[in-house]
Amino acid sequence: MAHLQEAAVKKVHEICDRYEGETTPLIMILSDIQKEFGYVPMEVQEIVSQRTGISVAEIYGVVTFYSFFSLEPKGKYVIGVCLGTACYVKGAQQICDQFCEMLGIQPGQTSSDGLFTVDALRCIGACAAAPAVTINGKIYARVNVKDIAGIIAEYKNKGGAN
């Protein structure tokens, strides 16, 4: 916990306090922390445990079970490659592999420039658009391996811009 700045610790306490009267506040607390910091590090899980009385093991279990929580900071652009059945049979694994190869990372990792994280997802509900990819919520339909270089370039050109 010594790694967190005082302002960050204060923010975690504020988030926990928002849900003090709730019967089952954990998902709401973790969701707010994820929104605030972009991930849920172990030091923060320990603070949440102390504030709520929920064991670190249970908190860690929730963070690692749900794909929208992360233990590590994510890139500015999170590329989610759907590997659900419809996407998988239409070549989604090759799409995921190509993104990873071009960015020099594996699924779940972030590129060295901090711009991209590639996540392998289970069904995103865009089966009619298979294979589908999301980037920060924007859906790319019927993605082909040939499209990937252009998609990456589009976001690299944006760079630090929002």
Disulfide bonds with the S-S distance in Angstrom:
none
